[in-house]
Amino acid sequence: MIPILGADPLFRDGIDGTVVLIVIVKTIIVFTVLLVAVMFYVWFMRKVIADMQNRIGPQRAGPFGVLQTLADGIKLFFKEQSSPECADPPVFRLAPYLAIIPAFMAFAIVPIGGLVPVAGRQTYLQLADPGVGVLWLLMMSGIGLYGVMLAGWASGSKYPLLGSVRASAQLLSYEAALGLAVVGVLVHSGSLSTRTIVDQQAWTGIGSIVSQWYWLPAIGAFVIFCISAIAETNHPPFDLVEAEQELVGGFHTEYTGIRFAIFFLAEFMNVITMSAIAVTLFLGGPAGPALGFLAADSWVNVWVMPVFWFTVKLLVLLYATVWIRATLPRLRYDQLMALGWKYLIELAFLWAMISGVVVVGAREGWNRWVTVPAAVAGAGIVLAVLWACLPRRGEPVEEIR
């Protein structure tokens, strides 16, 4: 039972009514926080892009327009639900939930804080800590594809089907690069548990930003992960799944009302989830300095500060996604696929091999000043060979018959 439930001390003494109640409350809180975070992210995105474009942005609903997203959600909730005549009704209704549930389930493994006391028990500020947490993330990312594909197929129209086929090709392409980027962290941590990965990046002083957090030792994996995560979430400049100029509206063309709102919610929930995963794997999660003038076991340092540092790091990455949305143009479809298959996957493979050589060399006591340059030089030679094999612009490409 313990390996399935994870290393949370909440389950060490067995399961009783108190444990079940704590798990239910944690689930409700995490789901509510994630929904509210999506609402504020959409408002934040609109305001930041408006500032970048010298506009005002939402300002009518609530102070500074903060309730505009809530108003949009209420409007969609009360809109009429339509279903195409040629649709497959059960699958058509099920698809939106297959898109949003994996986004929430992936967020469940994110450590938001440390070990805290609740109702006389000790538990982590984390919904679940399975021993295979990273595999759980990849599995949920893959299951989310089913909601997109089934939505296009069950609509009974060729336009949503084209959008879902394009979405499946894009998501499957960047899923490989995403998984290989995660390997760059697993080589250093030696664990699939997100809690263990965060514990190994614990705060030991200002130097831990460089020496403990994995963003620098796995800088290549960090960059590849961020690019792949943006593509996985259909975020600009990789929003080919919903390219209105080409696909009418993408896989959700035939959806209206609350069902369309669920797809909308799932997309932005995935952005927040992937940003939170990046904070967990590369930026130390909730690790950060505590308030020195308070006791280490005070409620502020135990409850507030870890959540504060996690939120700050998450906001930095979310601001970066908004900045990218506001500045970069959409890629062509051939550029999108070429980036994933010709560059990111190969670079992720090379980085995983470099990380393996460096980590094994450190454990065996090899000279770092020899191991690291040798690994980088070997990767450079492989890259040079691959680059030489790529066709140059203007060169004829042999047709495959």
C-alpha positions in Angstrom: 0.0 0.0 0.0 2.7 2.5 0.9 4.5 2.4 -2.5 1.2 3.2 -4.2 0.3 6.0 -1.8 3.8 7.4 -1.7 6.1 8.5 1.1 3.6 10.9 2.7 3.8 10.3 6.5 0.0 10.7 6.6 -0.3 7.0 5.6 2.4 5.5 7.9 0.0 4.5 10.6 -2.7 3.1 8.3 -5.8 4.6 6.9 -8.7 5.8 9.2 -11.4 8.3 9.1 -9.1 11.3 9.8 -6.8 10.3 7.0 -9.6 10.0 4.5 -11.0 13.3 5.6 -7.7 15.1 5.2 -7.2 13.6 1.7 -10.7 14.8 0.7 -10.1 18.3 2.0 -6.7 18.4 0.3 -8.3 17.3 -3.0 -11.0 20.0 -2.8 -8.5 22.7 -1.8 -6.1 21.8 -4.7 -8.9 21.7 -7.3 -10.4 25.0 -6.0 -7.0 26.7 -6.0 -6.2 25.5 -9.5 -9.6 26.8 -10.8 -9.0 30.2 -9.2 -5.5 30.2 -10.5 -6.8 29.7 -14.1 -9.2 32.6 -13.6 -6.5 34.9 -12.4 -4.1 33.7 -15.1 -6.5 34.6 -17.9 -7.0 38.1 -16.3 -3.2 38.4 -15.8 -2.6 37.4 -19.5 -5.1 39.9 -20.8 -3.7 42.8 -18.7 -0.1 42.1 -19.5 -0.7 41.8 -23.2 -2.8 45.0 -23.1 0.1 46.8 -21.4 2.5 45.5 -24.0 0.3 46.7 -26.8 -0.5 50.1 -25.1 -4.1 49.2 -24.4 -6.1 49.2 -21.1 -7.4 45.6 -21.1 -10.3 44.4 -18.9 -11.5 47.2 -16.6 -15.3 47.0 -16.2 -16.0 43.8 -14.3 -14.6 44.2 -10.8 -11.5 46.2 -9.7 -9.0 46.4 -12.5 -11.3 44.0 -14.5 -10.3 41.1 -12.2 -13.8 39.6 -12.5 -13.9 39.6 -16.3 -12.9 35.9 -16.5 -15.6 35.0 -14.0 -18.1 36.9 -16.0 -17.1 35.1 -19.2 -17.4 31.8 -17.4 -20.9 32.6 -16.2 -21.9 33.7 -19.7 -20.7 30.4 -21.2 -22.3 28.4 -18.4 -25.8 29.7 -19.2 -25.4 29.5 -23.0 -27.4 26.9 -25.0 -25.8 23.5 -25.5 -25.8 22.4 -29.1 -24.9 19.0 -30.5 -24.3 18.4 -34.2 -26.7 16.1 -35.9 -24.0 13.7 -37.1 -22.2 13.7 -33.7 -21.6 10.6 -31.5 -23.5 11.9 -28.4 -21.8 9.9 -25.6 -18.3 10.5 -26.9 -19.1 14.1 -27.8 -20.2 14.8 -24.2 -17.3 12.8 -22.6 -14.4 14.4 -24.6 -14.2 17.8 -22.6 -13.8 15.9 -19.3 -11.1 13.7 -20.8 -9.3 16.9 -21.5 -9.6 18.6 -18.1 -9.3 15.7 -15.7 -5.7 14.8 -16.8 -4.6 18.4 -16.3 -5.8 18.3 -12.7 -4.4 14.8 -12.1 -1.0 15.9 -13.3 -1.0 18.9 -10.9 -1.7 16.5 -8.0 2.0 15.4 -7.8 3.3 19.0 -7.5 4.8 19.8 -4.0 3.5 23.2 -3.0 5.0 23.2 0.4 6.8 21.1 3.0 5.7 18.9 5.9 2.9 20.5 8.0 0.8 19.4 10.9 -2.9 18.8 10.2 -5.4 17.5 12.8 -2.6 15.9 14.8 -1.1 14.3 11.7 1.9 15.1 9.6 1.4 15.5 5.9 3.0 17.2 2.9 1.4 20.2 1.2 1.0 18.0 -1.9 -2.0 16.1 -2.9 -0.2 12.8 -3.8 3.4 11.6 -3.8 3.5 8.4 -5.8 6.9 6.8 -6.1 6.6 7.1 -9.9 5.5 10.7 -9.9 7.3 11.7 -13.1 5.9 8.7 -15.0 2.5 9.8 -13.7 3.0 13.2 -15.2 3.9 11.7 -18.6 0.9 9.4 -18.4 -1.5 12.2 -17.7 0.0 14.3 -20.5 -0.6 11.4 -22.9 -4.2 10.8 -21.7 -5.1 14.4 -22.4 -4.6 13.8 -26.1 -7.6 11.4 -26.0 -10.0 14.3 -25.1 -8.7 16.4 -28.1 -8.8 13.5 -30.6 -12.2 12.2 -29.5 -13.7 15.7 -29.6 -12.7 16.2 -33.2 -13.8 12.7 -34.2 -17.1 12.7 -32.3 -18.2 16.1 -33.7 -19.1 14.4 -37.1 -17.6 17.3 -39.1 -14.4 17.4 -41.2 -13.2 20.7 -39.8 -12.9 19.6 -36.1 -11.5 16.2 -37.3 -8.7 18.1 -39.2 -8.0 20.1 -36.1 -7.8 17.0 -33.9 -5.5 15.2 -36.3 -3.2 18.1 -36.3 -3.4 18.3 -32.5 -2.5 14.6 -32.1 0.5 14.9 -34.4 1.8 17.9 -32.6 1.3 16.5 -29.1 2.8 13.2 -29.9 5.8 14.8 -31.5 6.6 17.0 -28.5 5.7 14.3 -26.0 9.0 12.5 -26.9 11.1 15.6 -26.4 9.3 16.4 -23.1 10.0 12.9 -21.7 13.6 13.0 -22.8 14.0 16.4 -21.1 12.7 15.0 -17.9 15.4 12.3 -18.1 18.0 15.1 -17.7 16.7 15.7 -14.2 16.2 12.0 -13.3 19.8 11.3 -14.0 20.9 13.9 -11.4 18.2 13.1 -8.8 18.1 9.3 -9.2 14.4 9.2 -8.3 11.0 9.4 -10.0 9.3 11.0 -6.9 8.7 14.7 -7.2 9.0 15.0 -3.4 12.4 13.4 -3.5 13.5 15.7 -6.4 12.4 18.8 -4.4 14.1 17.6 -1.2 17.4 17.2 -3.1 17.0 20.9 -4.1 16.5 22.1 -0.5 17.6 25.6 0.4 21.0 25.7 2.1 21.8 29.4 1.3 22.0 31.7 -1.6 24.5 29.4 -3.2 21.9 26.6 -3.5 20.4 28.4 -6.4 23.5 27.4 -8.4 24.7 24.3 -6.6 21.4 22.6 -5.5 18.7 23.5 -8.0 18.8 21.6 -11.3 18.2 24.5 -13.7 22.0 24.9 -14.1 23.2 21.3 -14.1 20.4 20.4 -16.4 20.2 23.7 -18.3 19.8 22.0 -21.7 17.0 19.8 -20.3 15.4 22.9 -18.8 15.3 24.8 -22.1 14.0 21.7 -24.0 11.4 21.1 -21.3 10.1 24.7 -21.5 9.8 24.6 -25.3 8.1 21.2 -25.3 5.7 22.2 -22.6 4.6 25.3 -24.5 4.0 23.1 -27.6 2.2 20.4 -25.5 -0.2 23.0 -24.1 -1.0 24.5 -27.6 0.3 27.8 -26.4 1.5 30.4 -28.9 3.7 30.3 -31.0 2.7 26.6 -31.2 -1.1 27.2 -31.3 -1.5 25.4 -34.7 -4.2 23.3 -33.1 -6.5 26.3 -33.0 -5.2 28.3 -36.0 -8.4 30.1 -36.9 -7.1 31.3 -40.2 -6.6 27.7 -41.3 -8.9 25.4 -39.3 -12.0 27.5 -38.6 -11.7 26.9 -34.8 -9.8 23.7 -34.3 -11.1 20.5 -32.7 -13.7 22.3 -30.6 -15.5 24.1 -33.5 -18.8 22.3 -32.8 -18.7 22.9 -29.0 -20.7 25.6 -27.3 -21.5 26.8 -23.8 -20.0 25.1 -20.9 -18.5 22.3 -22.9 -16.4 24.9 -24.8 -15.6 26.5 -21.5 -14.2 23.2 -20.2 -11.8 23.0 -23.2 -10.8 26.6 -22.6 -10.3 25.9 -18.9 -8.3 22.7 -19.6 -5.9 24.5 -21.9 -5.0 27.2 -19.4 -4.9 24.7 -16.6 -2.3 22.7 -18.5 -0.2 25.9 -18.9 -0.2 26.3 -15.1 0.4 22.6 -14.5 3.4 22.5 -16.8 4.8 25.7 -15.3 4.4 24.2 -11.8 6.2 21.0 -13.0 9.1 23.1 -14.3 9.3 24.8 -10.9 9.4 21.4 -9.2 11.9 19.8 -11.5 14.3 22.6 -12.1 13.8 25.6 -9.7 13.6 23.9 -6.3 9.9 23.8 -5.9 8.9 25.5 -2.6 12.6 25.8 -1.6 13.6 29.3 -0.5 14.9 31.3 2.5 12.8 31.4 5.7 12.3 34.4 7.9 15.4 34.4 10.1 13.8 36.5 12.9 11.2 33.7 13.5 11.6 30.2 14.8 12.2 27.6 12.1 9.1 25.7 13.3 6.8 28.8 13.4 3.7 28.6 11.3 4.9 31.3 9.0 8.1 29.4 8.1 6.3 26.1 7.9 3.1 27.1 6.1 3.5 30.5 4.4 7.1 30.8 3.2 7.3 27.6 1.1 4.0 28.4 -0.6 5.2 32.0 -1.1 8.4 31.0 -2.8 6.6 28.4 -5.0 4.1 31.0 -6.1 6.8 33.6 -6.9 8.7 31.1 -9.1 5.4 30.0 -10.8 4.4 33.6 -11.5 7.8 34.2 -13.2 7.3 31.3 -15.5 3.7 32.3 -16.2 4.8 35.8 -17.0 7.3 34.3 -19.5 4.5 32.4 -21.2 2.5 35.6 -21.6 5.5 37.5 -22.9 6.0 34.7 -25.5 2.3 34.9 -26.5 2.5 38.6 -27.0 5.8 38.8 -29.0 6.3 35.7 -31.2 4.3 34.9 -34.4 2.8 31.5 -35.0 5.0 29.0 -36.6 4.1 27.3 -39.9 3.1 23.6 -39.5 6.3 22.3 -41.2 8.4 24.5 -38.9 6.6 23.1 -35.9 7.1 19.5 -36.8 10.8 20.1 -37.9 11.6 21.7 -34.6 10.3 18.8 -32.7 11.6 15.9 -34.8 14.8 17.3 -36.3 16.1 19.3 -33.3 14.5 18.9 -29.9 14.5 15.1 -29.8 18.1 14.8 -30.9 19.2 17.6 -28.5 17.4 15.9 -25.7 19.1 12.6 -26.4 22.5 14.2 -26.5 21.8 16.1 -23.2 20.7 12.9 -21.5 23.9 11.2 -22.6 26.0 14.1 -21.4 24.2 14.1 -18.1 24.8 10.4 -17.7 28.6 10.7 -18.4 28.9 13.7 -15.9 27.0 12.0 -13.1 28.7 8.7 -13.5 32.1 10.4 -13.6 31.3 12.3 -10.4 30.3 9.1 -8.6 33.4 7.3 -9.8 35.7 10.1 -8.9 36.8 11.0 -12.4 38.4 14.4 -13.1 35.6 16.8 -13.8 37.8 19.0 -15.9 38.4 16.1 -18.2 34.9 14.4 -18.1 32.8 17.5 -18.8 34.8 18.8 -21.8 35.0 15.3 -23.3 31.3 14.8 -23.0 30.5 18.2 -24.5 33.1 17.6 -27.3 31.5 14.3 -28.2 28.1 15.8 -28.3 29.4 18.6 -30.5 30.8 16.1 -33.0 27.5 14.4 -33.2 25.7 17.7 -33.7 28.2 18.7 -36.4 27.5 15.4 -38.3 23.8 15.8 -38.0 24.0 19.4 -39.2 26.0 18.3 -42.2 23.4 15.8 -43.1 20.5 18.3 -43.1 19.5 19.7 -46.5 20.4 23.4 -47.0 17.9 26.0 -48.1 17.6 26.0 -51.9 19.0 22.5 -52.3 16.6 20.0 -54.0 15.2 17.4 -51.7 14.9 13.9 -53.2 11.3 12.9 -53.5 10.2 9.7 -51.7 8.1 7.5 -54.0 
